[in-house]
C-alpha cells in the first residue's frame, strides 16, 4: 500500500509509539487523525501541521461506545474515507492476580481490548470501501510472562488472538489485519512507571536486561514496524515482534 494521501486513524497518538507513528505517516504524505484521551494528541496534530502535513485531532476515550463511534464518523465526514486504523491506545497498571484491584482489571481490558472491538466495529464499513487495513498494538508479553503485569499481559494476549480472528473474518473483504508486539519501549509512559519504584535507576537496569540487545526500543523503531505492516500487502494475521530479542 502506498500511504500518500491515505487516511489513518491513530488512537493513543499523544505520545510514544502513537506519536512517532503519526509523525512518520504524515511525513510520508498520509492524512493523520490523532486521537488521545487528553489534549496530548492535539500537540502532535499541531506539530504535523507546522511541518506541512495534514492532520486533525479528535479527543475521546476509546473504551466508550459513543467516543469510538464519533471518531469514526468525524473522520469519514472530514476525509470521506478511512484507509488505515491503528488501534494503539493502551494503559499499563502493575500487579499480580492476587493484588490487582477489580477496577484496574476492568479498566485495563476496557482501554486495551474493548477499544479495539469498538473502533473496528464502527470502522469496518469504511474499510470495506477502501480495502484498507488494521494494525493492533499487542506486546511481546503476549507470549512471554513478566513479573507484575497480570492484567496487562491478559489484555495483550487477547489482542494477539483478536488479530488472528479479525484477519480471517475480513480477508474476503480485502481488509488486512496485523499486530505489532513491541518489547520495552523508551517512552513517557515507561519513564513515569519507573519513577514510582523505590530505586528507579535499578528498575531501569532491570527492565533493560529483559532485552538481549541490551537496550530499550524507541518509538520511532516501532513506528517503522507499523509502516512495514501497512505497506506489505502480503501480510495479514501477522504478529510482528519488535522486542530486542525479548522473546528469543
N, C-alpha and C positions, 0 to 999 in steps of 0.2 A: 504494500500500500504506500503510495506517495502521499505524504502528510500535508503538503502545501494546500492551503485553503480547506483542509479538513476541520471539522468542529469536534473538539474534545471537551468532555466534562471531567474535571478532576476534583474529587472530594478530598478534604483534608489538604487543601492546596496552600495553606498559610505558612508552612514550614517544612523542613526536612525533605523527604522523598517527593511529596506532593509539590512543593515549591520548586524544587530542582527540575521536576518533570514539566511543570508549567512553563518555566523559562526556556528549557530545551526545545519543547514543541513550538513555542512562539517564535524562537529564532529560526526554526525550520519552516515557518510560514503558516502554522496552524492557527485557528481561531480558538482561543482558550477560555473556557468557562470555569472560573475559580470558585470553589465552594469552601467555606470553613464555618465553624460554629461561632467564631469571633470575627473581628474585623481584620485578623491577620492576613486573610486571603485578599483583602482589599489592597494591602500594601504590595503584594505580588502583582496584582492586576495593574496597579499604577506603574510599577517598575516595568512591566511588559510594554505598556503604552508609551512610557518615556523613552523606551528603546526602539520605538517604531513598530511594535507588534500590535496585534488585535486581541483584546481580552475584555471580559465582563465579569463582575463579581456577584455571586448570589449567596447571601448569608443564610444559613439554616442548619438545623440539627437533623442529620440524615437518618437518625434512628426513628424519626417521627414520620408518619404517613404523609401528612399534609406538606411538610417541608420537602420531602423527597419528590413528591408529585409536582410541586411548584418549580423545583429546579429543572425538571424535565420540560414542563410546559413553557417556562420562560425561555429556555434555550431554543426550543423549536420555534417559538414566536419571534425570537431575536434573529435567528440564523436560518430558519426554515428546515433544519435537518440536524441530526446527530450522527457522527461517523464513529466516534470512539468514546467509550465510557470507562473511565479509570476509577474503580472502586477502591480508594486508597485510605479513607478515613479510618482511624483506629486509636484505641487507648490501651495503656498497659497499667494494670493495677496488680501489684505484687501480692503473693500469698500462696499457701498450700491449701489443700482441700479442707483441712480442719479449722483453719483460721481465716478463710475467705468469707466475708460477710455476704449474705444473700443479695443485698443491694448492689454490691460490687460485681457479683456474678451476673446479675440481670443486666446491669449497665454495660458490662463488657460484651455480652452477647448481643445486646441491642445495637451498640455502636459498631462492633466489628463484624457481626454476622447479619442481623436483621436489616441493616442499612443496604447491604448488597442485594438482598432479596427485593427490597422496596425499589431501589434505583433501577435494578434490572427489569423488574415487573413493569414499571412505567416507561422505560426506555425502549423495550423490545419493538413496539410498533414502528418507532422512528428508525431503529437499527435494521429492521426488515427492509425498509425502503432503500437504505444505503448499502445494505450487505456489509454492515460495519463490524466492529469488534469490541470485545470487553476484556479488560485486564483487571484482575483482582489482586490485592496485596495480601498474601499469606505470609509465611515465615519459615525459616529453617527449623524452628521448634515444632513445626507440624509433624516432623518425623524424628526429632531428636529432643529428648527431655532435658530441661534445665531447671535448676532449683528455683522455687518460689514464683512460678509462672503458671499456676494451675488453670485459672480462668482464661488467661491469655492464650495458653497452649491449646486449650479446648476450642477456643474460637478460631484459631489459625488452622487447626486440623479440619474444622468444619469448612473453612473457606477452600482448602485444597480439594476436599471431596465435592463441594458445591461446583467448583470449576469444572471438574470432570463431568458432572451431571449436566451442567449448562451447555458444555461443549457438545454433548450428544443430543440434547434437546433441540438445539438451534442449528446444527450442522446442515440440515436440509434447507434452511432459510438463508444459508450463506453467511451466517454470523459466526465468527470465530471467538472462542473464549479461552483465555490463558491466565496464568497467575505467576507472579514473581514471589520468590521465597528468599528474602534478604537475611543475612546474618545480622550481627550487631552493627548498626549504622551510627556514626557520629552526628548527632542531631540535637536540637534544643531539648527535645523530649528526653533523650538519654542523659544529657547533662543535668537536667532537672532531677531525674531519678537518682543519679549518682550523688548529687549534693545532699541527699537525705540520709546517706549512710554515715555511720559514726566516723569512718575513715574513708572519705571519697577517693583519695589517691589509691589506697589499697583496693577499693572496689573497682576503680577503673582498670587497674592492672589485672584483676581477676576476670573482668569482662573481656578484656583484650585477649587473655590467654585461651579463651574458647575458640578463637580463630587461629588455625595453624599458620596462616600467613603472618600472624603477629601484629595485626593492626585492625582498627575498625574500618568498615567500608565508608564511603562518602555518599551523600545523597545523589551527587552527580553520576556516580558509577551505577547506582540503581536505576536512575532515570534512563541511562543508556540501554539498560536491560528492557525497560518498558518500550523504548523506541524499537528495539530489535523485535520484540513480540508483535508490535503493531505492524511493522514493516514486512515481516516474514509471512507471506501468505500461505505457506505450507504448514504453519504451526497452529494447531488447535488442541485443547486439552493438555497443553504443555505446562509443566511446573518448572520454571527457570530458577535454579538455586544460585544466588549471588551472595555467598556466605564466607568467603575467605577460607574455604576448606572445612568449615564447621561440621558438615555432615559427611565427611570422608569416613 
